[in-house]
Each structure stands twice: as structure tokens, then as C-alpha cells.
Amino acid sequence: MGTSTNSSHFMNGVPELLILRQLAGQEMYGYQLVRAIQASTRDAIRLSEGCVYPLLHSLQRKGWLSSRRAIADGRPRVYYRLTPKGRGRLEKMTGQWDGLASAIRHALGATS
């Protein structure tokens, strides 16, 4: 079951977090990110390219990503990677989401 990024305000920030997390491991181009996010969430979250590309540009403007252009398989691609500033943003967001997940587990009656 997929989740649309505009199906709930609860999803605000999730695409950004997932993009930053994927790029923490390696540089990727847009469509590659779309597929990696889908795979890493076991198809629970499917972001469209129409969501990912504007977000990549926004994250780059904020200094959290850098990019390089290259030809791969005969096609021009823009590869994105995390900057040190982006790593800081990822760490902050991860802490916030971990805290939220813990609070939700507690509210649902989890013992740990």
C-alpha cells in the first residue's frame, strides 16, 4: 500500500528526510532516488518524480545538497550528494523523527 505525500499533513518532512537519508550513503540521480526510497520503505512510500525533483532543487538551494552533471548510459544525469550542512540537517531530522516515533509507541501502549 503506497502513501501519497500530499495525503496527510502528517507526512510533511518525510520526503526530505528520506532523500537526505538515501544520499547519506551515496550520490544518486533523481529517478534512482525515487526507486531507492520505494525499495527502502518496502513500497510503503512511493514518491513521484514531480515531488522529488523540486525538493532536490530546494535542498540544494539551502546548501544541504550539491550536484554534478555526468553522462551515464549515454544519458545526461544530475547526481546529488549530501553536503556537511546536509548531514547536520539529516542528524537533526532523524532525532526529531526518532522522538516522534518513541512518543507514538508510548501512546499506543508499547512497553519499550
PyMOL commands that place a pseudoatom at each C-alpha (Angstrom):
pseudoatom trace, name=CA, resn=MET, resi=1, chain=A, elem=C, hetatm=0, pos=[0.000, 0.000, 0.000]
pseudoatom trace, name=CA, resn=GLY, resi=2, chain=A, elem=C, hetatm=0, pos=[1.599, 3.266, -1.098]
pseudoatom trace, name=CA, resn=THR, resi=3, chain=A, elem=C, hetatm=0, pos=[1.347, 6.593, 0.630]
pseudoatom trace, name=CA, resn=SER, resi=4, chain=A, elem=C, hetatm=0, pos=[0.908, 9.798, -1.307]
pseudoatom trace, name=CA, resn=THR, resi=5, chain=A, elem=C, hetatm=0, pos=[2.994, 12.672, 0.022]
pseudoatom trace, name=CA, resn=ASN, resi=6, chain=A, elem=C, hetatm=0, pos=[0.005, 15.001, -0.065]
pseudoatom trace, name=CA, resn=SER, resi=7, chain=A, elem=C, hetatm=0, pos=[-2.460, 12.574, 1.530]
pseudoatom trace, name=CA, resn=SER, resi=8, chain=A, elem=C, hetatm=0, pos=[-1.785, 13.890, 5.017]
pseudoatom trace, name=CA, resn=HIS, resi=9, chain=A, elem=C, hetatm=0, pos=[-0.127, 16.772, 6.783]
pseudoatom trace, name=CA, resn=PHE, resi=10, chain=A, elem=C, hetatm=0, pos=[1.467, 14.093, 8.952]
pseudoatom trace, name=CA, resn=MET, resi=11, chain=A, elem=C, hetatm=0, pos=[3.721, 13.265, 6.007]
pseudoatom trace, name=CA, resn=ASN, resi=12, chain=A, elem=C, hetatm=0, pos=[5.266, 16.763, 5.981]
pseudoatom trace, name=CA, resn=GLY, resi=13, chain=A, elem=C, hetatm=0, pos=[9.034, 16.397, 6.127]
pseudoatom trace, name=CA, resn=VAL, resi=14, chain=A, elem=C, hetatm=0, pos=[9.066, 12.700, 5.252]
pseudoatom trace, name=CA, resn=PRO, resi=15, chain=A, elem=C, hetatm=0, pos=[10.208, 13.126, 1.627]
pseudoatom trace, name=CA, resn=GLU, resi=16, chain=A, elem=C, hetatm=0, pos=[13.023, 15.435, 2.750]
pseudoatom trace, name=CA, resn=LEU, resi=17, chain=A, elem=C, hetatm=0, pos=[14.129, 13.012, 5.461]
pseudoatom trace, name=CA, resn=LEU, resi=18, chain=A, elem=C, hetatm=0, pos=[14.088, 10.031, 3.098]
pseudoatom trace, name=CA, resn=ILE, resi=19, chain=A, elem=C, hetatm=0, pos=[16.005, 11.880, 0.386]
pseudoatom trace, name=CA, resn=LEU, resi=20, chain=A, elem=C, hetatm=0, pos=[18.676, 13.058, 2.821]
pseudoatom trace, name=CA, resn=ARG, resi=21, chain=A, elem=C, hetatm=0, pos=[18.975, 9.550, 4.271]
pseudoatom trace, name=CA, resn=GLN, resi=22, chain=A, elem=C, hetatm=0, pos=[19.410, 7.915, 0.882]
pseudoatom trace, name=CA, resn=LEU, resi=23, chain=A, elem=C, hetatm=0, pos=[22.036, 10.455, -0.125]
pseudoatom trace, name=CA, resn=ALA, resi=24, chain=A, elem=C, hetatm=0, pos=[23.971, 9.903, 3.114]
pseudoatom trace, name=CA, resn=GLY, resi=25, chain=A, elem=C, hetatm=0, pos=[25.134, 6.586, 1.697]
pseudoatom trace, name=CA, resn=GLN, resi=26, chain=A, elem=C, hetatm=0, pos=[25.929, 7.524, -1.893]
pseudoatom trace, name=CA, resn=GLU, resi=27, chain=A, elem=C, hetatm=0, pos=[25.272, 10.075, -4.578]
pseudoatom trace, name=CA, resn=MET, resi=28, chain=A, elem=C, hetatm=0, pos=[22.223, 9.421, -6.737]
pseudoatom trace, name=CA, resn=TYR, resi=29, chain=A, elem=C, hetatm=0, pos=[20.209, 10.958, -9.532]
pseudoatom trace, name=CA, resn=GLY, resi=30, chain=A, elem=C, hetatm=0, pos=[16.509, 11.752, -9.166]
pseudoatom trace, name=CA, resn=TYR, resi=31, chain=A, elem=C, hetatm=0, pos=[14.862, 8.649, -10.571]
pseudoatom trace, name=CA, resn=GLN, resi=32, chain=A, elem=C, hetatm=0, pos=[17.379, 6.477, -8.751]
pseudoatom trace, name=CA, resn=LEU, resi=33, chain=A, elem=C, hetatm=0, pos=[16.289, 8.176, -5.509]
pseudoatom trace, name=CA, resn=VAL, resi=34, chain=A, elem=C, hetatm=0, pos=[12.621, 7.536, -6.282]
pseudoatom trace, name=CA, resn=ARG, resi=35, chain=A, elem=C, hetatm=0, pos=[13.320, 3.819, -6.676]
pseudoatom trace, name=CA, resn=ALA, resi=36, chain=A, elem=C, hetatm=0, pos=[15.650, 3.626, -3.646]
pseudoatom trace, name=CA, resn=ILE, resi=37, chain=A, elem=C, hetatm=0, pos=[13.055, 5.243, -1.384]
pseudoatom trace, name=CA, resn=GLN, resi=38, chain=A, elem=C, hetatm=0, pos=[10.375, 2.902, -2.638]
pseudoatom trace, name=CA, resn=ALA, resi=39, chain=A, elem=C, hetatm=0, pos=[12.637, -0.109, -2.034]
pseudoatom trace, name=CA, resn=SER, resi=40, chain=A, elem=C, hetatm=0, pos=[13.859, 1.042, 1.394]
pseudoatom trace, name=CA, resn=THR, resi=41, chain=A, elem=C, hetatm=0, pos=[10.271, 1.564, 2.607]
pseudoatom trace, name=CA, resn=ARG, resi=42, chain=A, elem=C, hetatm=0, pos=[9.145, -1.802, 1.167]
pseudoatom trace, name=CA, resn=ASP, resi=43, chain=A, elem=C, hetatm=0, pos=[6.792, 0.018, -1.229]
pseudoatom trace, name=CA, resn=ALA, resi=44, chain=A, elem=C, hetatm=0, pos=[5.022, 1.807, 1.645]
pseudoatom trace, name=CA, resn=ILE, resi=45, chain=A, elem=C, hetatm=0, pos=[6.112, 5.201, 0.325]
pseudoatom trace, name=CA, resn=ARG, resi=46, chain=A, elem=C, hetatm=0, pos=[6.224, 5.938, -3.385]
pseudoatom trace, name=CA, resn=LEU, resi=47, chain=A, elem=C, hetatm=0, pos=[7.322, 9.471, -4.176]
pseudoatom trace, name=CA, resn=SER, resi=48, chain=A, elem=C, hetatm=0, pos=[6.720, 10.774, -7.670]
pseudoatom trace, name=CA, resn=GLU, resi=49, chain=A, elem=C, hetatm=0, pos=[9.441, 12.421, -9.689]
pseudoatom trace, name=CA, resn=GLY, resi=50, chain=A, elem=C, hetatm=0, pos=[7.233, 15.516, -9.603]
pseudoatom trace, name=CA, resn=CYS, resi=51, chain=A, elem=C, hetatm=0, pos=[7.715, 15.598, -5.829]
pseudoatom trace, name=CA, resn=VAL, resi=52, chain=A, elem=C, hetatm=0, pos=[11.384, 14.613, -5.737]
pseudoatom trace, name=CA, resn=TYR, resi=53, chain=A, elem=C, hetatm=0, pos=[12.898, 16.976, -8.320]
pseudoatom trace, name=CA, resn=PRO, resi=54, chain=A, elem=C, hetatm=0, pos=[11.525, 20.224, -6.851]
pseudoatom trace, name=CA, resn=LEU, resi=55, chain=A, elem=C, hetatm=0, pos=[12.605, 19.042, -3.406]
pseudoatom trace, name=CA, resn=LEU, resi=56, chain=A, elem=C, hetatm=0, pos=[16.110, 18.230, -4.653]
pseudoatom trace, name=CA, resn=HIS, resi=57, chain=A, elem=C, hetatm=0, pos=[16.384, 21.757, -6.077]
pseudoatom trace, name=CA, resn=SER, resi=58, chain=A, elem=C, hetatm=0, pos=[15.117, 23.265, -2.817]
pseudoatom trace, name=CA, resn=LEU, resi=59, chain=A, elem=C, hetatm=0, pos=[17.549, 21.222, -0.720]
pseudoatom trace, name=CA, resn=GLN, resi=60, chain=A, elem=C, hetatm=0, pos=[20.374, 22.277, -2.993]
pseudoatom trace, name=CA, resn=ARG, resi=61, chain=A, elem=C, hetatm=0, pos=[19.423, 25.973, -2.671]
pseudoatom trace, name=CA, resn=LYS, resi=62, chain=A, elem=C, hetatm=0, pos=[19.561, 25.555, 1.116]
pseudoatom trace, name=CA, resn=GLY, resi=63, chain=A, elem=C, hetatm=0, pos=[23.089, 24.160, 0.838]
pseudoatom trace, name=CA, resn=TRP, resi=64, chain=A, elem=C, hetatm=0, pos=[22.163, 20.687, 2.047]
pseudoatom trace, name=CA, resn=LEU, resi=65, chain=A, elem=C, hetatm=0, pos=[22.957, 19.042, -1.302]
pseudoatom trace, name=CA, resn=SER, resi=66, chain=A, elem=C, hetatm=0, pos=[25.489, 19.552, -4.040]
pseudoatom trace, name=CA, resn=SER, resi=67, chain=A, elem=C, hetatm=0, pos=[25.278, 18.195, -7.551]
pseudoatom trace, name=CA, resn=ARG, resi=68, chain=A, elem=C, hetatm=0, pos=[27.324, 17.274, -10.565]
pseudoatom trace, name=CA, resn=ARG, resi=69, chain=A, elem=C, hetatm=0, pos=[26.319, 16.613, -14.143]
pseudoatom trace, name=CA, resn=ALA, resi=70, chain=A, elem=C, hetatm=0, pos=[27.533, 13.471, -15.885]
pseudoatom trace, name=CA, resn=ILE, resi=71, chain=A, elem=C, hetatm=0, pos=[26.693, 11.209, -18.797]
pseudoatom trace, name=CA, resn=ALA, resi=72, chain=A, elem=C, hetatm=0, pos=[25.613, 7.729, -17.693]
pseudoatom trace, name=CA, resn=ASP, resi=73, chain=A, elem=C, hetatm=0, pos=[24.448, 5.052, -20.113]
pseudoatom trace, name=CA, resn=GLY, resi=74, chain=A, elem=C, hetatm=0, pos=[24.535, 7.693, -22.833]
pseudoatom trace, name=CA, resn=ARG, resi=75, chain=A, elem=C, hetatm=0, pos=[22.117, 9.960, -20.949]
pseudoatom trace, name=CA, resn=PRO, resi=76, chain=A, elem=C, hetatm=0, pos=[22.818, 13.194, -19.119]
pseudoatom trace, name=CA, resn=ARG, resi=77, chain=A, elem=C, hetatm=0, pos=[22.158, 12.906, -15.397]
pseudoatom trace, name=CA, resn=VAL, resi=78, chain=A, elem=C, hetatm=0, pos=[22.424, 15.186, -12.401]
pseudoatom trace, name=CA, resn=TYR, resi=79, chain=A, elem=C, hetatm=0, pos=[23.851, 13.356, -9.403]
pseudoatom trace, name=CA, resn=TYR, resi=80, chain=A, elem=C, hetatm=0, pos=[23.146, 14.742, -5.939]
pseudoatom trace, name=CA, resn=ARG, resi=81, chain=A, elem=C, hetatm=0, pos=[25.136, 14.217, -2.760]
pseudoatom trace, name=CA, resn=LEU, resi=82, chain=A, elem=C, hetatm=0, pos=[24.871, 15.362, 0.829]
pseudoatom trace, name=CA, resn=THR, resi=83, chain=A, elem=C, hetatm=0, pos=[26.982, 18.307, 1.979]
pseudoatom trace, name=CA, resn=PRO, resi=84, chain=A, elem=C, hetatm=0, pos=[28.304, 18.626, 5.542]
pseudoatom trace, name=CA, resn=LYS, resi=85, chain=A, elem=C, hetatm=0, pos=[25.448, 21.060, 6.182]
pseudoatom trace, name=CA, resn=GLY, resi=86, chain=A, elem=C, hetatm=0, pos=[23.048, 18.426, 4.807]
pseudoatom trace, name=CA, resn=ARG, resi=87, chain=A, elem=C, hetatm=0, pos=[24.482, 15.813, 7.181]
pseudoatom trace, name=CA, resn=GLY, resi=88, chain=A, elem=C, hetatm=0, pos=[23.724, 18.140, 10.069]
pseudoatom trace, name=CA, resn=ARG, resi=89, chain=A, elem=C, hetatm=0, pos=[20.171, 18.593, 8.819]
pseudoatom trace, name=CA, resn=LEU, resi=90, chain=A, elem=C, hetatm=0, pos=[19.773, 14.809, 8.483]
pseudoatom trace, name=CA, resn=GLU, resi=91, chain=A, elem=C, hetatm=0, pos=[21.012, 14.242, 12.043]
pseudoatom trace, name=CA, resn=LYS, resi=92, chain=A, elem=C, hetatm=0, pos=[18.592, 16.852, 13.397]
pseudoatom trace, name=CA, resn=MET, resi=93, chain=A, elem=C, hetatm=0, pos=[15.626, 15.450, 11.452]
pseudoatom trace, name=CA, resn=THR, resi=94, chain=A, elem=C, hetatm=0, pos=[16.480, 11.871, 12.425]
pseudoatom trace, name=CA, resn=GLY, resi=95, chain=A, elem=C, hetatm=0, pos=[16.480, 12.845, 16.096]
pseudoatom trace, name=CA, resn=GLN, resi=96, chain=A, elem=C, hetatm=0, pos=[13.121, 14.579, 15.729]
pseudoatom trace, name=CA, resn=TRP, resi=97, chain=A, elem=C, hetatm=0, pos=[11.545, 11.599, 13.960]
pseudoatom trace, name=CA, resn=ASP, resi=98, chain=A, elem=C, hetatm=0, pos=[13.025, 9.145, 16.476]
pseudoatom trace, name=CA, resn=GLY, resi=99, chain=A, elem=C, hetatm=0, pos=[11.461, 11.203, 19.268]
pseudoatom trace, name=CA, resn=LEU, resi=100, chain=A, elem=C, hetatm=0, pos=[8.107, 11.282, 17.499]
pseudoatom trace, name=CA, resn=ALA, resi=101, chain=A, elem=C, hetatm=0, pos=[8.177, 7.532, 16.832]
pseudoatom trace, name=CA, resn=SER, resi=102, chain=A, elem=C, hetatm=0, pos=[9.008, 6.892, 20.502]
pseudoatom trace, name=CA, resn=ALA, resi=103, chain=A, elem=C, hetatm=0, pos=[6.114, 9.097, 21.622]
pseudoatom trace, name=CA, resn=ILE, resi=104, chain=A, elem=C, hetatm=0, pos=[3.705, 7.293, 19.302]
pseudoatom trace, name=CA, resn=ARG, resi=105, chain=A, elem=C, hetatm=0, pos=[4.911, 3.863, 20.514]
pseudoatom trace, name=CA, resn=HIS, resi=106, chain=A, elem=C, hetatm=0, pos=[4.363, 5.042, 24.097]
pseudoatom trace, name=CA, resn=ALA, resi=107, chain=A, elem=C, hetatm=0, pos=[0.888, 6.368, 23.284]
pseudoatom trace, name=CA, resn=LEU, resi=108, chain=A, elem=C, hetatm=0, pos=[-0.005, 3.044, 21.684]
pseudoatom trace, name=CA, resn=GLY, resi=109, chain=A, elem=C, hetatm=0, pos=[0.988, 1.203, 24.833]
pseudoatom trace, name=CA, resn=ALA, resi=110, chain=A, elem=C, hetatm=0, pos=[4.378, -0.197, 23.858]
pseudoatom trace, name=CA, resn=THR, resi=111, chain=A, elem=C, hetatm=0, pos=[6.479, -1.231, 26.839]
pseudoatom trace, name=CA, resn=SER, resi=112, chain=A, elem=C, hetatm=0, pos=[9.823, -0.139, 25.412]
for i in range(1, 112): cmd.bond("trace and resi %d" % i, "trace and resi %d" % (i + 1))
show_as sticks, trace
zoom trace
